[in-house]
Amino acid sequence: MQVIVNGEPVELDKPVTVGELLGRYGLVPARVAVEVNQRIVPRADYGRTVLDDGNQIEIVQFVGGG
């Protein structure tokens, strides 16, 4: 199964949730925004939103600074 993450193809062995994908990248869900096929996924849905073959995912990480 292949998805596109931030413009790059990513091979997955099996369907995963948005939360599992974030874990694969070591990202903290509270510090990112995720869009699947141009629709924002509410943070509360990360654990139950299963990705399908061909999905396009955009992950934006919040960075603090001053």
Buried (B, 14 or more C-beta within 10 A) or exposed (E): BEBBBEEEEBEBEEEBBBBBBBBEEEBEBEEBEBBBEEEEBEBEBBEEBEBEEEBBBBBEEEEEEE
